Structures are given as C-alpha cells and as structure tokens.
Amino acid sequence: MLKKIASFLQKDVSELVKGGQQKKEVPESGVSLHNQFLAEMKVLASIAKTLDNPNFKTPDFGYYLEIKSHFLSNDKGYEGLNEIVELLSLAVSAQSSFQQMAQIELRYLSSKQQEYYNFVFLLLEEMFGDEPQGKENHNNQPRKRYDRQEFLRKIREKLEEITPELKTEEGRQALVEYKDCLESLASEREFGLKLLYLFKRYNFTDFATLRTISDMMAYLQDKNVKNMKAMEDLVEKNQHIFVSLGRIIGLPRNRENPETYGKMLQYLVLESKHKNTIQQFMKLMEVMNSWKEFYGKLLEIRSQYPENEYQLPPEFKKEIPGLSIYENYEKYIRLFEEKVNS
C-alpha cells in the first residue's frame, strides 16, 4: 500500500514539474503575421533571384560599384561630389533634350509661346531657387516646393490652356514637343528638372561642350579607366569645358582641379560602359530594399517568441527565402537605399 502511495506521489510530482516546464503557444495572430511576411519575402526573393546576374560579380563592374560607393559615402576626395557628378552625367545623357528645348525657344517666339517658357521657368524657380531675401520676399512667404508630379500636372494644364490661342499647327506641335522634353527630363532621374533650372538660370546654350565630353567618354570605353593619371591628363587638355559646366552645376571653386574632374570623368565612363548592368542592378536593389523591410519585421516577430519559452510552429524554423542574396549584397542594399527610394 505504501509503495502504491509513493508511486502515485512520485508520478504526480513528475507531472507537476513537467507541467511547470511546458512551453507556451505562439498566439495565432503572431503566426499569421509571421507567415504573411514570409510569403511576401518568398515572392520578392523569387524576383530577386531572376534579377541576380553573374555580371554583378565581374571585376570591372565591381570597380564601378567601388567608385560609386566613394561618391555615395562622401569618402575622402569625394566629399559633396555625388549630386554634382549625377548632374554632369545627366547633362551628357540628356543633351539632345536640352538642345531641342533651346532650339524651340529660339524659333517659336509668339507671346503665348514665350508665356509658356516663362511659366515653366517660374515653376522651376519655385522648386529649386533660393529663398528670396529682403524686399524680394513679399509678405515673407516661403517658396512653394513642388514635387515632380505637381510640376508635370501644371505644365500639362498650362499647355491645354494656351493651345487654343496658338495660330498654327506647327506652333502647337512645337510646344507639345517642348512639353515632351520636360516630361522626359522629369522622369530621367531625380536631378533632371534641377539641371534644366540651372541651365536656364545661367543661360547655358553651349551644347558642343557636352558633345565633347561624350566623345571623351567614347574614347575611354576600351581604355584602362583605373589609370587616373591618364584621366587627369585628358581633363587638363579640356579643362575649360569642365570648368564652365562645373560652375553651373555647383562645383566649389576650390575643387576645380584635374583630380576632381578626373574622378568624375572616370565615373561617367564606367557608368556608360555598364549602363544596362547598372539598370538591372538597381532593380535588384529596389526589390531587396522591399525585402529588407519584411526581413526586419519577421526578425522582430521571431524575437518576441524565443524558443526556450515558446513551442514554435514549423514556419518559425523555415529557411528565410532570399537571405543568401541579401547577404551577398547587404553593403550595397544599405548604400543604395536612399537612391532607389528617391
């Protein structure tokens, strides 16, 4: 009898201890949210896998990424140059749009056409001009800062307003082409409209200088772009071209030297050489930045339910889709985060 009682007590205590150690269940809401994030990441990982390209691993493209990183990170010798080199790059790549707009402004000079040109410039000035001071700042009102979509809406509305008052079909078509150039610049990059404003503000019309830079870039396509001495020598022979553009796009006077221009020319050549690869790489960065947001949320949920306290469902132990791609490009995903969201 005593043995039966002792056995019963021992079993009861054992079950109590076991019960005291029993892990909690992860709430259904937590599991549901976790699985939702996991599903989103699976879709993004599949897209990222398609975008991932062996060209991203080549030494030459790796060198482009290294140079781009210097600009984005404001490394020594590259401080404050990222926006300037982006403006210079855009000036070269979109030179046909700038030249077409300048030719339209010179050829079509009716009062309504000039009204449209002035309207565009005033919008650009609202977007990018300095805040007026003193007497110029009537009623102490700050400038309106339009975004690109608002700018596009306004130029389209203005064109619709004045089109009926234009006398010839040729004149109407000219303004449509002018508007198309504006739309192209607005979509080109984040700096497209700013560059247009700077060209207009400083009355820049010497587009031959842009063609000269294009010719230099073409000449250097198959050369050793790591040879900075060769870059600087080429710049010295054409320094007046870079100086005239540099002052328009905001390069400080103390940076007007062959070394600075050589770095920018090197970047332009690499960017042109790898144009298609860069476009695909930036799409991958965009996808992986979205992936990273879900990754952070997924880790946060998992951290709320540690394995030593909770009975984890199988989904919590699944391999995270896309993690290997993220680890391969983590440095660049973080570096390009602001650029892909702009």
C-alpha positions as CSV (number, residue, x, y, z in Angstrom):
1,M,0.0,0.0,0.0
2,L,2.8,2.4,0.9
3,K,4.6,1.6,-2.3
4,K,1.4,2.5,-4.3
5,I,1.1,5.8,-2.5
6,A,4.8,6.6,-3.0
7,S,4.5,5.7,-6.7
8,F,1.4,7.9,-7.1
9,L,3.0,10.8,-5.4
10,Q,6.2,10.4,-7.5
11,K,4.1,10.4,-10.7
12,D,2.1,13.4,-9.6
13,V,5.2,15.4,-8.7
14,S,6.8,14.4,-12.0
15,E,3.7,15.6,-14.0
16,L,3.7,18.9,-12.0
17,V,7.3,19.5,-12.8
18,K,6.7,18.6,-16.4
19,G,3.7,20.9,-16.5
20,G,5.7,23.7,-15.0
21,Q,8.2,23.4,-17.8
22,Q,5.6,23.3,-20.6
23,K,6.2,25.9,-23.3
24,K,3.7,28.5,-24.3
25,E,2.0,28.5,-27.6
26,V,2.7,31.3,-30.1
27,P,-0.5,33.4,-30.5
28,E,-2.4,32.7,-33.7
29,S,-2.1,36.4,-34.6
30,G,1.7,36.2,-34.3
31,V,1.8,33.1,-36.5
32,S,-0.5,34.7,-39.1
33,L,1.6,37.9,-39.3
34,H,4.8,35.9,-39.4
35,N,3.5,33.8,-42.3
36,Q,2.3,36.8,-44.2
37,F,5.7,38.4,-44.1
38,L,7.3,35.1,-45.1
39,A,5.0,34.8,-48.1
40,E,5.8,38.4,-49.2
41,M,9.5,37.7,-48.9
42,K,9.2,34.5,-50.9
43,V,7.7,36.4,-53.8
44,L,10.4,39.1,-53.6
45,A,13.1,36.5,-53.3
46,S,11.9,34.9,-56.5
47,I,12.0,38.2,-58.3
48,A,15.5,38.9,-56.9
49,K,16.8,35.5,-58.0
50,T,15.6,36.3,-61.5
51,L,17.4,39.8,-61.4
52,D,20.6,38.5,-59.9
53,N,23.2,38.4,-62.7
54,P,26.7,36.9,-63.0
55,N,27.8,40.3,-64.4
56,F,27.4,41.8,-61.0
57,K,30.4,39.7,-59.9
58,T,32.8,40.7,-62.6
59,P,35.9,42.7,-61.6
60,D,35.1,45.6,-63.9
61,F,31.5,46.1,-62.6
62,G,32.8,45.6,-59.1
63,Y,35.2,48.5,-59.7
64,Y,32.2,50.6,-60.8
65,L,30.4,49.8,-57.5
66,E,33.6,50.7,-55.6
67,I,33.8,54.1,-57.3
68,K,30.0,54.7,-56.9
69,S,30.4,53.8,-53.2
70,H,33.0,56.5,-52.8
71,F,30.6,59.1,-54.2
72,L,27.6,58.0,-52.2
73,S,29.6,57.6,-48.9
74,N,31.4,61.0,-49.3
75,D,34.7,59.3,-48.9
76,K,37.9,61.4,-48.7
77,G,38.4,63.2,-52.0
78,Y,34.7,62.6,-53.0
79,E,33.0,64.8,-50.4
80,G,30.0,66.5,-51.8
81,L,30.5,65.3,-55.3
82,N,27.7,62.8,-55.7
83,E,25.0,65.2,-56.8
84,I,27.4,67.1,-58.9
85,V,28.5,64.0,-60.9
86,E,24.9,63.0,-61.2
87,L,24.1,66.4,-62.8
88,L,27.1,66.1,-65.1
89,S,26.1,62.6,-66.1
90,L,22.5,63.7,-66.9
91,A,23.8,66.7,-68.8
92,V,25.7,64.4,-71.1
93,S,23.0,61.7,-71.4
94,A,20.1,64.1,-72.0
95,Q,21.9,66.7,-74.1
96,S,19.5,66.1,-77.0
97,S,16.5,67.1,-74.9
98,F,18.2,70.3,-73.7
99,Q,19.3,71.2,-77.2
100,Q,15.8,70.6,-78.6
101,M,14.2,72.8,-76.0
102,A,16.7,75.6,-76.6
103,Q,16.1,75.4,-80.4
104,I,12.3,75.6,-79.8
105,E,12.7,78.6,-77.6
106,L,14.7,80.4,-80.2
107,R,12.5,79.6,-83.2
108,Y,8.9,79.9,-81.7
109,L,8.6,83.3,-80.2
110,S,4.9,84.2,-80.2
111,S,3.6,85.9,-77.0
112,K,1.8,82.7,-75.9
113,Q,4.8,80.5,-76.5
114,Q,7.0,82.8,-74.5
115,E,4.4,82.8,-71.8
116,Y,4.7,79.1,-71.7
117,Y,8.5,79.2,-71.5
118,N,8.3,81.7,-68.7
119,F,5.7,79.7,-66.8
120,V,8.0,76.7,-66.9
121,F,11.0,78.7,-65.6
122,L,8.9,80.2,-62.8
123,L,7.8,76.7,-61.7
124,L,11.4,75.5,-61.8
125,E,12.4,78.6,-59.7
126,E,9.8,77.7,-57.2
127,M,11.2,74.2,-57.0
128,F,14.9,74.9,-56.9
129,G,15.6,78.6,-56.5
130,D,17.0,80.1,-53.3
131,E,14.6,81.6,-50.8
132,P,14.2,85.3,-51.6
133,Q,15.5,87.7,-49.0
134,G,14.6,91.3,-48.0
135,K,12.5,93.3,-50.4
136,E,12.2,90.4,-52.9
137,N,10.5,88.3,-50.3
138,H,7.0,89.8,-50.4
139,N,4.9,89.1,-47.3
140,N,7.7,86.9,-46.0
141,Q,6.2,83.9,-47.8
142,P,8.5,80.9,-48.4
143,R,8.7,79.5,-51.9
144,K,6.3,76.7,-52.8
145,R,8.3,73.5,-53.3
146,Y,6.5,71.4,-56.0
147,D,7.3,67.8,-56.5
148,R,7.8,66.3,-59.9
149,Q,4.2,65.1,-60.2
150,E,2.8,68.5,-59.4
151,F,5.2,70.1,-61.9
152,L,4.0,67.8,-64.6
153,R,0.4,68.4,-63.8
154,K,0.9,72.2,-64.0
155,I,2.8,72.2,-67.3
156,R,0.1,70.0,-68.9
157,E,-2.7,72.2,-67.7
158,K,-0.9,75.3,-68.9
159,L,-0.4,73.8,-72.3
160,E,-4.1,72.9,-72.6
161,E,-4.9,76.5,-71.6
162,I,-2.9,78.3,-74.2
163,T,-3.1,75.7,-77.1
164,P,-6.4,77.2,-78.5
165,E,-4.7,80.6,-78.7
166,L,-1.8,79.4,-80.9
167,K,-2.4,80.3,-84.5
168,T,-0.6,77.5,-86.4
169,E,-0.4,73.7,-86.1
170,E,3.3,73.9,-86.3
171,G,3.4,76.3,-83.3
172,R,1.1,74.0,-81.3
173,Q,3.2,70.9,-82.2
174,A,6.4,72.7,-81.1
175,L,5.0,73.3,-77.6
176,V,3.9,69.6,-77.4
177,E,7.5,68.6,-78.2
178,Y,8.7,71.1,-75.6
179,K,6.4,69.5,-73.0
180,D,7.5,66.0,-74.0
181,C,11.1,67.1,-73.3
182,L,10.1,68.3,-69.9
183,E,8.4,65.0,-69.1
184,S,11.5,63.1,-70.3
185,L,13.7,65.2,-68.0
186,A,11.4,64.8,-65.1
187,S,11.4,61.0,-65.4
188,E,15.1,60.7,-66.3
189,R,16.4,60.9,-62.7
190,E,15.8,62.9,-59.6
191,F,18.1,65.7,-60.9
192,G,16.6,66.2,-64.4
193,L,14.5,69.2,-63.6
194,K,17.1,70.7,-61.3
195,L,19.6,70.6,-64.1
196,L,17.2,72.2,-66.5
197,Y,16.7,75.0,-64.0
198,L,20.4,75.6,-63.7
199,F,20.9,75.7,-67.4
200,K,18.1,78.2,-67.8
201,R,19.3,80.3,-64.8
202,Y,22.8,80.6,-66.2
203,N,21.7,80.8,-69.9
204,F,23.8,77.8,-70.8
205,T,23.5,77.0,-74.5
206,D,27.0,75.7,-75.4
207,F,25.9,72.2,-76.0
208,A,29.1,71.5,-78.0
209,T,30.8,71.1,-74.6
210,L,28.5,68.2,-73.8
211,R,29.3,66.5,-77.1
212,T,33.0,66.9,-76.4
213,I,32.6,65.1,-73.0
214,S,30.6,62.4,-74.8
215,D,33.5,62.0,-77.3
216,M,35.9,61.7,-74.4
217,M,33.8,59.0,-72.8
218,A,33.6,57.1,-76.1
219,Y,37.3,57.3,-76.5
220,L,37.9,55.9,-73.0
221,Q,35.4,53.0,-73.3
222,D,38.1,50.4,-74.0
223,K,40.9,52.1,-72.1
224,N,42.2,51.3,-68.6
225,V,40.0,53.6,-66.5
226,K,41.9,52.8,-63.3
227,N,44.7,54.8,-64.7
228,M,43.9,58.2,-63.0
229,K,46.9,59.9,-64.5
230,A,45.6,59.3,-68.0
231,M,42.2,60.7,-66.9
232,E,43.7,63.8,-65.4
233,D,45.9,64.4,-68.5
234,L,42.8,64.2,-70.7
235,V,41.0,66.6,-68.4
236,E,43.9,69.1,-68.4
237,K,43.7,69.3,-72.2
238,N,39.9,70.1,-72.0
239,Q,39.7,71.8,-68.6
240,H,37.9,74.8,-69.8
241,I,35.0,72.6,-70.7
242,F,34.7,71.0,-67.3
243,V,35.1,74.4,-65.6
244,S,32.3,76.0,-67.5
245,L,30.0,73.1,-66.6
246,G,31.3,72.7,-63.1
247,R,30.4,76.2,-62.1
248,I,26.8,75.8,-63.4
249,I,26.2,72.6,-61.5
250,G,27.7,73.8,-58.3
251,L,31.2,72.5,-58.1
252,P,33.1,74.7,-55.5
253,R,35.9,76.8,-56.9
254,N,38.5,75.1,-54.6
255,R,37.6,71.7,-56.2
256,E,38.2,72.9,-59.8
257,N,41.2,70.8,-60.5
258,P,42.2,67.8,-62.8
259,E,42.0,65.4,-59.9
260,T,38.3,66.2,-59.2
261,Y,37.3,66.3,-62.8
262,G,39.3,63.1,-63.4
263,K,37.3,61.3,-60.8
264,M,34.0,62.4,-62.3
265,L,35.2,61.5,-65.9
266,Q,36.2,58.1,-64.6
267,Y,32.8,57.6,-63.1
268,L,31.0,58.7,-66.3
269,V,33.0,56.3,-68.4
270,L,32.2,53.4,-66.0
271,E,28.6,54.3,-65.8
272,S,28.3,54.5,-69.6
273,K,30.1,51.2,-70.1
274,H,27.9,49.3,-67.6
275,K,24.6,51.1,-68.4
276,N,22.5,48.0,-68.9
277,T,24.0,46.1,-66.0
278,I,23.5,49.1,-63.7
279,Q,19.8,49.3,-64.6
280,Q,19.3,45.7,-63.7
281,F,21.4,46.0,-60.5
282,M,19.3,49.0,-59.4
283,K,16.2,46.9,-59.9
284,L,17.7,44.3,-57.7
285,M,18.5,46.9,-55.1
286,E,14.9,48.1,-55.2
287,V,13.5,44.6,-54.7
288,M,15.9,43.8,-51.9
289,N,15.1,47.1,-50.1
290,S,11.5,46.0,-50.0
291,W,12.6,42.5,-48.9
292,K,14.7,44.1,-46.2
293,E,11.6,45.8,-44.7
294,F,9.8,42.5,-44.3
295,Y,13.0,40.8,-43.1
296,G,13.2,43.3,-40.2
297,K,9.6,42.7,-39.3
298,L,10.0,38.9,-39.5
299,L,13.0,39.0,-37.1
300,E,11.1,41.3,-34.8
301,I,8.2,38.7,-34.5
302,R,10.6,35.8,-34.0
303,S,12.5,37.7,-31.3
304,Q,9.2,38.1,-29.4
305,Y,8.8,34.3,-29.1
306,P,12.1,32.8,-28.1
307,E,12.4,29.0,-28.5
308,N,13.2,28.4,-24.8
309,E,9.8,29.9,-23.8
310,Y,7.5,29.0,-26.8
311,Q,6.6,26.0,-28.7
312,L,7.5,27.3,-32.2
313,P,5.4,26.3,-35.2
314,P,7.3,24.8,-38.2
315,E,7.1,28.1,-40.1
316,F,9.2,29.8,-37.5
317,K,12.1,27.4,-38.3
318,K,11.8,27.6,-42.0
319,E,14.8,28.9,-44.0
320,I,14.3,32.6,-44.9
321,P,13.8,33.0,-48.7
322,G,16.2,35.5,-50.3
323,L,18.6,35.6,-47.3
324,S,21.6,34.5,-49.3
325,I,21.1,37.2,-51.9
326,Y,20.7,39.8,-49.1
327,E,24.0,38.7,-47.5
328,N,25.8,38.9,-50.9
329,Y,24.7,42.5,-51.5
330,E,24.0,43.8,-48.0
331,K,26.6,46.5,-48.2
332,Y,25.1,47.9,-51.4
333,I,21.5,47.4,-50.4
334,R,22.1,49.8,-47.5
335,L,24.2,52.1,-49.6
336,F,21.7,52.4,-52.4
337,E,18.6,52.6,-50.1
338,E,18.1,56.3,-50.4
339,K,18.8,56.3,-54.1
340,V,16.3,53.7,-55.1
341,N,13.6,55.4,-52.9
342,S,14.1,58.8,-54.5
